Amino acid sequence: MKYIIACLLLGAFSQGAWALDAADQQRLNDIQQSWAHIQYEVPEGQRTAAFEKLAAQASRFTQERQSVAEAWIWSGIVTSSWAGAQGGLGALGKVKEAKADLEKALAIDPKALQGSAYTSLGALYDRVPGWPIGFGDSDKAGEFLELALRMNPNGIDSLYFWGDHLYRQKRYVEARAALQKALLAAPRPGRETADAGRRKEIEALLVDVNKKLG
């Protein structure tokens, strides 16, 4: 399960949440930056405890600002990352909680953070085991990821997860094109750690794609 959601690291979706007030935006920024630090800089053995603490912080945000879609998106992201760090079948409960948070965000505002809830849900459906263990479904993953790409066609995350989906579907030529485009995504101010970590993931996946293509 660690790899299943380790890349859900949707730690980096949009450059800003224009609908938020200043206090909410700062709160969101703090969660985003903490997520990137834990995912890409904290030693693997320490991530579970760090994500657990951050998940509590993200959950408070949703409870205090229940109408803020961005809060629910990041609660879902953090919870799924916590599950990925924990690993094992015991993490499936957290994955389901993350799914519920992301669905709540979509119900409030599907356009929040440039469609990041669609990206996150698509990544979950791609990586979680299918029935009877989990809710994984590659067809649903593709539908969500295509929606995310329409909303954010040049985003590093939307392109990365779309490229990863294509790779899983053995559509290697298309996957390479998506991943190469992802590497050209504009940097996001304040998201330097997340961008750097994501680029390393893209480059690693490109190595695998190119091996398949010979």
C-alpha positions in Angstrom: 0.0 0.0 0.0 2.9 2.4 0.5 3.4 2.9 -3.2 -0.3 2.7 -3.9 -0.8 6.1 -2.4 2.7 7.4 -1.9 2.3 9.3 -5.1 -1.0 10.8 -4.2 1.1 13.4 -3.1 -1.1 15.8 -4.7 0.9 18.2 -3.0 0.8 20.8 -5.4 -2.2 21.6 -7.3 -2.8 25.2 -7.9 -1.0 28.5 -7.4 -3.7 29.9 -5.2 -7.2 29.7 -3.9 -8.7 33.0 -4.9 -12.0 32.3 -3.1 -10.4 32.1 0.3 -10.0 35.0 2.7 -6.5 35.9 3.9 -6.7 33.7 7.1 -7.9 30.7 5.2 -5.3 31.1 2.5 -2.5 31.2 5.1 -3.9 28.1 6.7 -4.0 26.4 3.4 -0.5 27.5 2.6 0.8 26.1 5.9 -0.8 22.7 5.3 0.6 22.6 1.7 4.1 23.5 2.8 4.0 21.0 5.7 2.8 18.3 3.4 5.7 18.9 0.9 8.2 18.9 3.7 7.0 15.6 5.1 6.6 13.9 1.8 9.9 14.9 0.3 12.3 15.9 3.1 11.3 13.9 6.2 12.9 10.4 6.5 10.5 7.6 5.5 10.4 6.1 8.9 9.1 9.3 10.5 6.5 10.2 7.9 3.6 8.2 9.4 3.6 10.2 12.7 4.2 13.5 10.9 1.3 12.9 8.6 -1.0 11.9 11.5 -0.3 15.2 13.1 -0.9 17.1 9.9 -4.1 15.2 9.2 -5.5 16.4 12.6 -4.6 19.9 11.6 -6.3 19.5 8.2 -9.4 18.0 9.8 -9.7 20.9 12.1 -9.7 23.2 9.1 -12.6 21.3 7.5 -14.6 21.3 10.7 -14.1 25.0 11.3 -14.6 26.0 7.6 -17.0 23.3 6.4 -18.0 25.3 3.3 -14.4 25.7 2.0 -13.7 23.1 -0.7 -10.0 23.7 -0.5 -9.9 22.6 3.1 -11.6 19.3 2.1 -9.3 18.8 -0.8 -6.2 19.1 1.4 -7.7 17.0 4.2 -8.1 14.2 1.6 -4.6 14.7 0.3 -3.0 14.6 3.7 -5.1 11.6 4.9 -4.3 9.6 1.8 -0.6 10.4 2.2 -0.8 9.3 5.8 -2.3 6.0 4.5 0.5 5.7 2.1 3.1 6.2 4.7 1.5 3.7 7.0 1.0 1.0 4.4 -0.8 -2.3 4.7 -4.4 -3.2 4.5 -5.1 -1.2 7.7 -4.5 1.9 5.6 -7.6 1.3 3.5 -9.8 2.9 6.1 -7.9 6.1 5.8 -8.1 5.9 2.0 -11.9 5.7 2.2 -11.8 8.7 4.5 -9.7 10.6 1.9 -12.2 9.6 -0.8 -15.1 11.0 1.2 -13.3 14.3 1.8 -12.5 14.7 -1.9 -16.1 13.9 -2.8 -17.2 16.5 -0.3 -15.0 19.1 -2.0 -16.5 18.3 -5.4 -20.0 18.7 -4.0 -19.0 22.2 -2.7 -17.0 23.4 -5.7 -15.6 21.1 -8.4 -13.4 23.9 -9.8 -11.6 24.6 -6.5 -7.8 24.5 -6.9 -8.2 24.0 -10.6 -10.0 20.7 -10.3 -7.6 19.2 -7.8 -10.3 17.0 -6.2 -10.7 15.3 -9.6 -6.9 14.7 -9.8 -6.8 13.3 -6.3 -9.7 11.0 -6.8 -8.4 9.8 -10.1 -5.1 9.0 -8.5 -6.9 7.1 -5.7 -9.0 5.0 -8.1 -5.8 4.2 -10.1 -3.8 3.0 -7.1 -6.2 1.5 -4.6 -6.9 -2.2 -5.0 -10.1 -3.1 -6.7 -13.1 -5.1 -5.4 -13.4 -6.9 -3.1 -10.5 -5.3 -1.2 -11.0 -1.7 -2.2 -12.7 0.6 -4.6 -10.0 0.9 -7.3 -11.3 1.3 -10.8 -9.1 2.2 -13.8 -12.1 3.4 -15.9 -13.2 5.8 -13.2 -9.6 6.9 -12.7 -9.4 7.8 -16.3 -12.7 9.8 -16.2 -11.6 11.8 -13.2 -8.1 12.5 -14.6 -9.5 13.6 -17.9 -11.8 16.1 -16.1 -8.8 17.4 -14.1 -6.8 17.8 -17.3 -9.5 19.8 -18.9 -9.5 22.2 -16.0 -5.8 22.4 -15.7 -4.2 21.3 -19.0 -0.7 22.6 -18.2 -0.5 21.7 -14.5 2.4 19.6 -13.3 0.1 17.4 -11.2 -2.7 16.9 -13.6 -0.2 16.0 -16.3 1.8 13.7 -14.1 -1.1 11.7 -12.9 -2.6 11.5 -16.4 0.8 10.3 -17.7 1.0 7.7 -14.9 -2.5 6.5 -15.8 -1.5 6.2 -19.5 1.5 4.2 -18.4 -0.6 1.8 -16.4 -2.8 1.4 -19.5 0.3 0.5 -21.5 -0.2 3.6 -23.7 3.5 4.4 -23.5 3.8 6.9 -26.3 1.0 9.1 -25.0 2.4 8.7 -21.4 5.8 10.0 -22.5 4.2 13.0 -24.2 2.2 13.9 -21.1 5.1 13.5 -18.8 7.4 15.5 -21.0 4.8 18.3 -21.0 4.6 18.0 -17.2 8.3 18.8 -16.9 7.6 22.1 -18.7 4.9 23.2 -16.2 5.5 26.7 -14.8 6.9 26.8 -11.3 4.5 27.6 -8.5 5.5 30.4 -6.1 5.7 29.1 -2.6 5.6 25.5 -3.8 9.2 25.0 -4.6 9.6 21.8 -2.5 6.5 20.2 -3.9 7.6 21.1 -7.5 11.1 19.7 -7.0 9.7 16.4 -5.5 7.2 16.1 -8.3 9.8 16.6 -11.0 11.9 13.8 -9.6 8.8 11.5 -9.7 8.1 12.5 -13.3 11.7 11.9 -14.3 11.7 8.5 -12.6 8.5 7.5 -14.4 9.9 8.7 -17.7 12.8 6.2 -17.3 10.3 3.4 -17.0 8.3 4.6 -19.9 11.3 4.8 -22.1 12.3 1.3 -21.1 9.0 0.1 -22.3 9.4 1.9 -25.6 12.9 0.5 -26.1 
